[in-house]
Amino acid sequence: SASHNSGERKGPALVFCNSVAAVRRVGETLRVLGMPVKTIHAKMAQKARLSALDSVKSPRSESSSSQRQQQGAPVVVVATDVAARGLDLPSVSTVVHYDAARAVDTFIHRAGRTARGVGENAVGTSVSLVSPAEDAAHRKICEAVLGGGPGRRSGLEEA
């Protein structure tokens, strides 16, 4: 069976933000750090969103690939929740909630992006970055989803 640290899945990572401004800020920060980044948000035209997704699915088709991407580094997709539902990226290995989800169903849809891996035993990781201002709401989401508080181990890690 696969484990979180096995390194078996090296697909793109999804970073979810609650605003277009945050997507732009986080995306630019990661670019400055030399990471291959795509951004997707509600203010983009549908054609631009699809183009960004296509380049993530087949990075070799992009003429301006970064050195890290050429070396096989996974792409980081920074997105608003427009990308949480219906996004077809089957190889996503990690979801980062840069901004905490505002509702249980939003959290589930975001985290569920890792559940589309190849094979029935695919394992993914979902990480929430929670500010003190978001802590109470995040704890309620954890209780609803996991049956406990943050950090509690659950069957979701094995799904």
N, C-alpha and C positions, 0 to 999 in steps of 0.2 A: 504494500500500500504506500501511497505517496505521502510525504510529510511536508510541512510548511518550508522547511529548510533544505529540501532535497535538491532544489534547483532544476527539477524536471520541467517546470513550466516557465518559459521566459517570454511570454507574450506581452502585449502592451499593458501598461498600468493606466487606470482611470483615476483622475483626481477631480472630485466634485466640489464645486463652489456654489454659494447661494446667490451670487450676483455676476453680471457681465464684467463689472469693474474688477472683481476678484479674479475672474478667469484671465483677464488681460494681464493683471499684475503678476499672478503666479506663473502664467505661461512665459512672460518676458523674463522673470527671474530664472526660471529653469533654462531658457535659451542662453542667457548670459553665462550660466554654469556649464554650457556646452552640451546640454541634453537635447536629444531629438524630440521636439514638442509639436503637437497639433492642438489647436483650441477650437471648441465648438460651443456656440451659445445661441440664444434665441434671437439676437439681433442680426445674426448672419442670414443671408439668403439661403434657401434650401439647397440650391445648387452648390454653394460654397461649403455647406455642411457635408454634403455627399462627397464632394471632392476631397475634403479633409479625411473623411472616413475611408475612401478608396485608397488614399496614399498610406494610411495606417495598415490596411489589409495587405497591400502589396508595395512596401517601401522601395523596392528595387526599381519601380516604374517612375519614381520621382527623380528628376535630374539634379536637384540641389540637396541630396542627402548629406547629412553631417558625417564627419569621420566616425563618430561613435556608432551611428546607425549602420555605416558600411561595415563596421566590425561586428555587427550582430546585436548591438545593444537594443533592447526593446524601446519602442516609442512610448512617450508619456502623452496621454490625451487629457487635457484640462477642459472641463465642461461644466455647464450649468445643468440643471435637471432635465433640460430638453433632450439630453443624451441618455438619460436614465431609462426611459421607456422605449422599447423597440429598437435599441441599438444592437446591430448585428456584428459583434466582435467576439467570435467564439473562443479566442485564445487569451482573453484577459486573465492575468494571473493575480493582479492586485487592484483593489479599490481603496482609495484614500478619500475620506470625508474631510477635506480641508476645512470646510465650514460644516458644522454638525447639521444633520438632517432636521427639518422642522416638524416632521410627522413620521409616524411608524411606517406608513406605506411608502413614503419617500426613501426611508432608510432601507427597507426591504428591496425596493426596485434598484437602488444604487448597489447595494451589496450583492444582489442577485446577478450582476454582470459577471461575477467570477464563477457562477454556477453553470456556465455554458461551455465549459472546457471539453476537450476531446475525451471521450470515454466516460463511463458511469462513475468511476472513482476519481474524477478530476477534483483537485483541491485548490482553493484560492484563499487569499487573505484579504480581509476588510479591516481597515484601520481608521479610527475616528480621532481627529485632533479636536479637542474640546477646550474652549476657553472657560474661565470661571463664569462668565455671563451665560454660557450655554449649558452649564453642568446640570442644572435641575431638569431641564427639558430632555437632555441626553439620558439621564438616569431613568426617566419614565419610558423612553424608547427601549433602553436595555431591558428593563423589567418586562415590558410587553413582548419583546422578541425573544429574549433569552431566559426569562423567568428569574432574573437576578440582576445585580448591578454590573457596572463596567468591570471588565477583566474576568468575569466568570466564564469558565470553560463550558462549552455546550456542544451538542451534536451538530450545530451549524458549522463548526470547524471541520467536520468530517464529510459534509455534504458536497 
